[in-house]
Every structure is written in C-alpha cells, then in structure tokens.
Amino acid sequence: MKVALITGAASGIGQVLAVAYAQIGVAVVGGYFPGDPHDPLGTERAVAQAGGQCVMQPVDVTSAEQVEAFANAAVERFGRIDFAIANAGLLRAAPLTEMRDDQWFDMLDVDLSGVMRTFRAAARHMSDGGSMVAVSSIAGGVYGWENHTHYSAAKAGVPGLCRAVAMELAARNIRCNAVIPGLIETPQSLDAVNSLGPEGLRQAALGIPLKRVGRPAEIATLIRFLTSDDASYITGQAIIADGGLTVRWPG
C-alpha cells in the first residue's frame, strides 16, 4: 500500500485529494494547522467513507521540528512515504506601502519555506520512485495580484523550488512538480476579506473561457495524476489548470 503525506488536508483541495487517494487505495497522513477553523475529523470521516485510511496530524509548516515529526508519523504508522503534497497555504491581503516586514516573512514562511520543509522531511524517508507536488497559484505563478505582493512572491517561488528538487532527487527516480491552480472555489478564495469572496468569484468567472471557476476535485485529480505512474516521465514542471484564463485573447 502506498502512502501520501498531505499538508493543508483539513479542507479544500487537500481534503478532496485525501479522498481521491483513498479511492485508489493510497493511505493518507494529513496535516492540519490547529489554529484553523476546519475540523480535521471531517477529512478522516470522508476518507473512511471512501474506504481508505487516514490519520490527521497537527503540523505548523513554519516549524522544522513539527514538519519532521509529521513525516516521522507517516513512517511510524505505515512504514513508508511514497507521495508528498505541499498544499498548506496562508492568504492575507496587505497593500505594499502598509506591509510590515513580519507580514512579508510570515507569508513566505508558510507558502514557500513550508514547501521546502515538507519536501525536505519527506525526502529523508521517501521510497525511490516516489513523487512530490507543491500547490502554487495563478497569482504569482502567472499573474500579479494587487495588495498581495507577499503572497504572489511566495507562490512565484514554488515552481522554481520544484524544478531544483526535481533535479536533485532525479537520481532516486523521485519526481517533483508544481500545480498552478487558477480560480478555484475553496474556503480560501471564498474569504471576501483576504481573497475574492463569493461575488468576486462570480464576477471573475465571466472572464474565464470556460465561464466558471474551478472545483477542488479538478485540482486534486491533477495532483493524483502527477504522482501516478501515468506521469512517470513528468518532472520539474509547473502545470496550469485555470479554465483557459491565461491563454484567452485580451478584450
């Protein structure tokens, strides 16, 4: 039985991904931040209903010690790590001229350094032939986003990190890729204070060629594909899933 390590697994893409893995017999060790309002037991129940195994573990990805303990928990419970998905993320709005240094560094600590810590801890235990995926964003990964300089910078760094990890671990046949989601309806994007909110998403959908925002399951399926044997020759890439937003004709 293969084992997936997933940060940010209590809601949104991470939770749906845990269920997607359960559907193909992959056990999940899911990380959640205790300060978030999402109930991690909801993921455990959803995985169990899909016939899978899931253990939820508290983890703050800004702490090297907690991330190492998270990876160790997977090995202690299931004896291995095959897939590592760096999905935990922080999103806060802050205009550049008002942004404090601590806001800048907190964002990078979660959204970029947290990816590195997750991959570093997983790589120490990962079976040869394993796979890693990090979740970037169309904001930073492709576009800029006003009032989100720190978020955009962190998400822009994720594909570069993945390219370097892909080269470093290629000798072990461990692949590493990034996914760049477009506008996806998640608890994060539905936050009207720090993101677009429901009305903002509705308006944004009008400019997407497919005329809708994406669903978490559509990103989860892409991640599951990238960690599968069907993607065995794909590494160091950043795959955009945005309903055609970045290739539309202007106007």
N, C-alpha and C positions, 0 to 999 in steps of 0.2 A: 504494500500500500504506500502510495506517495503522500507527501506531507507538504502543505503550503503554510508559510508564515505570512500573515497579512496585518499590516498596521492600519489603523483607522477602520476597524471592522465592525463597529457598533452601529453604523448607519450608512446610507447612501451606497456608493459604488462598492465599498469594502464589504458591506453586509450582503449585497446581491452577489458579489463574487464568491463569498464563502458558500452560499447556497449553490452557485454554479459548479463549484468544485465538488461539493457533496454529491451532485447528480452524476458525477463520473467516478466516484469512489475515492476522491482525494480527501484525506483528513486535513483539518484546519486548526491552526493555532492563531487566534485572532487577538490583536492588540487593541486596547481602548484607553482613552485618557480619562481618568476618574473625574476630572472636572467638567466633562461634557455632560449634557442632559440626557443623552441617549442611553437606553438600558441595554447593556451587553447581553443580558439573558435573552433578549429578543433575537439576537443572532444565533445563539445556541439552540433556541427552540425552532427557528426556521431551518437550520441545518438538520436537526433531528427529524423534522417533518419530511425533509428531502431524503432521509435515510442515511445521513452522513454522521461523522464525528467531528465535534468542535469543542475546543477549550478556549475560553476567553481569559486573557491575561492583562491586568493593568500595566500600562507602559507609557512613560513620558519620553518621547523620542529625543528630547534635549539632554537626556541623561545617558551617558555611555554605559553606566552600570546597569540601569534598568533595561536598556536595549540588549545588553549581553545576557541578562537574566531571562529576558523574553525568548531569545534564541535557545538558551540552555533549557528552558521549559519545554520547548518543542522536542528537543533531543531526549530529555528525560521521559517524556510521555510516550513519544512514538519512535524514538531511536534514530531519527534522521530528519533532514530538511532537503526537500527537492526544489521548492519554488519559494522565492521571497518577493513579496509585493509591497513596495513602499508607497502607501496610499494616504498616510496621515498628513493632514494639512491644516494650516491656520489661514484665515482670511479676515483682514481688518482694513478698513478704509482709513487713510491718513493723507491729507494734502502734503505735498513735498515741503512747502515753506513752513508748515507747522509740525512736521515729523520730528520726533525726538530720536536720538541715537538708540535708545533702548527699544523703541518700536521697530526700527530697522533691524537691529540684531536679533530681536525675538522672532521676527518673521523668517529671517534666513536660518535661524537655529532650528526651527521646525521644518520648514518647507524645502530646505536644501541640505543642511547638515544632518537633519533627521534621516534623509535618504541615505547619505553616506554611512551613518551609524548602523542603519538597518542592514545594508548590504555588507558592511564590514563584519558584523556579528554573524550574519548568515553564512558568509563565505568561509568562515572558520569551521563550519560543520557541514556545509552543503556537499551532497554527493556529486561526484563528477558526472557531467551531463545534465546538471540542473539548470535552472533559468531564473532570472531576476527581471522584474518590470517595475519602473517607477512612474507615478502619475504626475505629469506636468500640467500645463493648462494652455489654452489658446491665448490667454492673457500672459504675455511674457514669452511663451513658446513661439508665438507668431506675431501677435499684436501688442501694442502698448495699451495701458489702461490708466486713465487719469485717476488721481487720488489713490493709486495702488502701486507706486513705484517700487516699494519693498517687495510686494507680492510678485510683481512682474519680473523683478530681478532674480528672485529665488527660483521661479518657475522656468525662466530662461536658462538657468544654470543646470537644471536637471538633465536635459539631453546631452550636454557636454560631459557631465559626470558619468552618464550611462555609456557613452562612447568609450571613455577611458577604462571603465570597469570591464567592458566587453573585450577590450584588447588585453587587459591584464589577466583575465581569467580564461581566455580562449584556450590556453594550453591544457586546461582541465575540462574543456568542452562545456564550460558554463557560459550561457548566453545572457546578454543584458540588453534590454531595450526600454525605451520610454514610450508612453502613450500621451498624446496631446488631445484631451477632450475639448470639444467646442462648448456650446452652451447646453448643459445637462441639468435637468430638474432634480436637484438634490437639496437636503436641508441647508447646505451652504449657500447655494445660489438663490434659495427662497428667502434668505435673510435680506430684508429690504434696507437695513442699516449699512451693512458692510458689502453687500452684493446688489444684484438687480431687483430681487423681490419678485412676487408673482406677476405684477403688472409690467415690470421691466422685462421679464422673460417673455411675456405675451407680445410686447411691442418688438422685442428683438427677433422673435420668430418670424416676423413679417419680412425680414431681410435675409433669411436663410433660404437657399434654393428649395430645400425640401419642406419649407413652410412650417417647421415645428422645431422645438428644442429636442435634445436627445434624452433618452431614458438611461438610467444607471445600468440596466441589463445590457444595453448595447456596448457600453464600455467594458463591463465585466466579461462579456463574451469575447471581446477583442483581447483582453488580458489573458484569458484562459487559452485562447488560440496561441498567443505568443509564447506561452510556457509549454505548449504541447509539442509532441514530436512532429506534427504537421508544419511547425515553424522552425524545423531543425537547422535551416540554413539562414536564418534571420538573426542578426546580432548587431548591436551598435546603432540601431535605427530609432527614429522618432516618428511614430505613426499617428497621423492626424485623423480624428473622427469627429467631423463637425457639420455634417449635412450639406457640405459644399460651400460653406461660408467663406473659406479662404480662397476659393477659386472662382467666385462669382464675378461677372462683369460689373465694373463700377457703374453706379447710377440706378 
